[in-house]
Amino acid sequence: MDNNQQNDNRPNGPGGAGQGPNRNRSAFMVFLAITVAVLLGMALFNGLMGSSGSEEISYDKFLEWLDNGYIKSVTVNGSNLEVELKGDALRSAIGQRTVTYYTGNMNDPLLVQRLEKAGVTYKREVSSGITDLLLNVVLTFVLPMVLLWIVFGLLMRKMGGGGGGIMGVGKNKAKVYVQKETGITFKDVAGQDEAKESLQEVVDFLENPGKYTTIGAKLPKGALLVGPPGTGKTLLAKAVAGEAKCPFFSISGSDFVEMFVGVGASRVRDLFEEAKKNAPCIIFIDEIDAIGKSRDSRYGGGNDEREQTLNQLLTEMDGFEGNNGVMILAATNRPESLDPALTRPGRFDRRVPVELPDLQGREAILKVHAKKIKVADDVNFHTIARMASGASGAELANIVNEAALRAVRDNRTVVNEADLEESIETVIAGYQKKNAVLSDQERKVVSYHEIGHALVAALQTHSAPVQKITIIPRTSGALGYTMQVEQGDKYLLTKQELENKIATFTGGRAAEEIVFHEITTGASNDIEQATKLARSMITRYGMSEEFDMVAMETVTNQYLGGDTSLACSAETQKEIDEKVVAIVKEQHEKAKKLLEENREVLDKLAMYLCEKETITGEEFMEILNKEGGMQK
C-alpha cells in the first residue's frame, strides 16, 4: 500500500497553505520588533534633545557671569532665564560648552538694573503653554501610535487576518480539497480491503443519502482509523478525498495546538463553521491524539489549552447544535490514549482498523508500487511478499524503491527479483559493508555461528525453512544473519513452536561453544530475542504451570512497539525471572545436543559458508540431505 504518495496539487479555499502558523508568528514578531524600535527611538531622541539642547546653571553662577561681563543677552521664558554668552573665544576661556544655558527666575527686583549696568540686552519670550503642550503630546504619543497602527493594519492585510483574531491566529489551517484533487482513489490503495469497504460506505452515504434515510439510517458522525505507522491511514483519507464528490477538509492535530490560550478552541470553532457552510463535507484530522488525549494525569493531563481544545471538539462533534452533513475522519496510532468521551458512539461511530497487511495484501501492495517502475516479467511477487513478512505498506514502498536504486547503481534499466530480495535485506539489516574485512578466525567463528542457527532450525519440526545464510557484514552492525521465511502467514504459535524459536536463537552460541570452546559477543541480539520471547511465554501467553492463565504483564502502545510493564509483586517477579532463565537454559542445552549429534554436517556447512560467504536455502538443504542420518 502506498503510504508515501505525495500530493502535488496546491490546496484551495480558506485556510490554505498561505495561513500556516509560521507566518502568523513571523508577523507578530515583526509587529513587536517595530513597536520596540519606535519606543526606543523616541526615548533616544528625547534623551539627545535633552542633553544637547540646554544646560541648567545656578543663579549665583548667572550673577557671577553677569558681573564679569560674560553674558551677551538674556531671554525671559516663563520661569526660566535663557542665557547667551558673548562668543566662542570667551566660552573656550572659561571652559564652557556651546550650549544654551538657563537658570530659574528668582524674582530679583534688581535684575533689570543689573542687566542694564552690565550692558546686556534682555527680552521676554511670548508663547502659548497650551500650544506647546499639545505639540509635545502629538510628537511624543499620538504620532508613534499612528505609525504603529499603520504597520499593524498592513500586517493584518498581508496575513489575510480579517477573522480568527489577531493576524488570523485563531483561524483554522485546514487544507480544502475538491473532487479528484488529491489524485488518489481507492484503486491506489491495496492490502486494506476491509478498511476500503468501510470507508466506501461512508463516501456512498454522502453521495446518495436518500437510500439510507429511506430506511431510517443516520449518517455516521465519525470514523477513527487506527493502526501501526506506515499502514496507510493517511493514504486512505486521501483516497476518500479523491472519491468523495464533496469538499474535504484536511488538518493535523498539531495545527490546533498553540502557545496562546484559547487559540485551539477558536480554530476548532472556525473549522466546523466553515465545514457547515460547505455541508455535506468531510473533515480529516490526522494524528488526533495530539489534542484528544485522555483528560487525566496518566497521559500528561493538566494542560488547560489542550483540554479547552478537546472540549470544543467534543461539543462540535455531538453538541446541542449538531453537525448535520459533516463527516469526521481521524487517524491515530495511539488509540488507547484517546479520551473515552471522544471515542464513544455518537462522535466516532466507527473504528476502522488499518493493520499490517497479510501475505496476499503484501503481494498486492508490491504490484501497485511495481507499476511505477520497470520490472522484469519473471519477478515472483509472491516470493518477495513471503520474504517481507511483517512489513508495512510504507516499508514495502521503500523496498520497491531501493530495488530500483540498486538497478540504477548496476547500470540496468529493469528491476529483477534479485534487486527486490537484496532491498529486503537492506531494509532489515542495512547495506553491505564493502570495506569491512574480517580476519580468517572471525570469518570462521561467524560461519559456525550462522550455520548453528540454520542447522538447529532445520533439525527441529515446526520451524520456518531457511531462505538464506550470509556472513557479509551489514551497516546495522550484524556480521551475518540467517533468514527464515514461513510458507504463509501464521496467526497462532504453539508452545513447542515458541520453544523451537528460542532454541534457534541459542544455536549460534551453542555452535561456538562446541567448536571453539569459547564464546563471543556476537550473540547479543540472539540473547535479547530469546529472553524477550521466554518472558512473554510466562507473563502474557500463560504457558507455565506455576502461573497458569494469570496475566503478569500489561502492554501499552501496541502500535508503537508495545511498551510492557509487570503487574505483580517483587516475589512473583523473582519467580518469573527464574522461570525465564530455566526456559532459555533448557533450549540452549537442546540446541547444543542437536549440534553435537550432527557435528560432521555442521563442520561441512560452516566451511562451505566460509568459502562462499552467502548460500541459499536450496544449497543449505542440498548439503544437509546428502549427509543423511541426522538425529531429529
Secondary structure, DSSP 8 states (H G I E B T S, - for coil): --S-----S--BSTT-GGG-HHHHHHHHHHHHHHHHHHHHHHHHHHHHHHHHHEEE--HHHHHHHHHTT-EEEEEEETTEEEEEES-HHHHHHHT--SSEEEEE----TTHHHHHHHTT-EEEE----HHHHHHHHHIIIIIHHHHHHHHHHHHHHHHHT-SSSSGGGTTS---EEE-TT-S---GGG--S-HHHHHHHHHHHHHHH-THHHHTTT----SEEEEE--TTSSHHHHHHHHHHH-SS-EEEEEGGGG--SSTTHHHHHHHHHHHHHHHT-SEEEEEESGGGT-B-SSGGGT---HHHHHHHHHHHHHHHSSS--TTEEEEEEES-GGGB-HHHHSTTTS-EEEE-----HHHHHHHHHHHHTTS-B-TT--HHHHHHHTTT--HHHHHHHHHHHHHHHHHTT-SSB-HHHHHHHHHHHHH--B-TT----HHHHHHHHHHHHHHHHHHHTSTT---EEEEE---BTTS-S-EEEE--SS------HHHHHHHHHHHHHHHHHHHHHHS---GGGHHHHHHHHHHHHHHHHTS---TTTTT---EEEE-GGGT-EEEE-S-HHHHHHHHHHHHHHHHHHHHHHHHHHHHTHHHHHHHHHHHHHHSEEEHHHHHHHHHHH-----
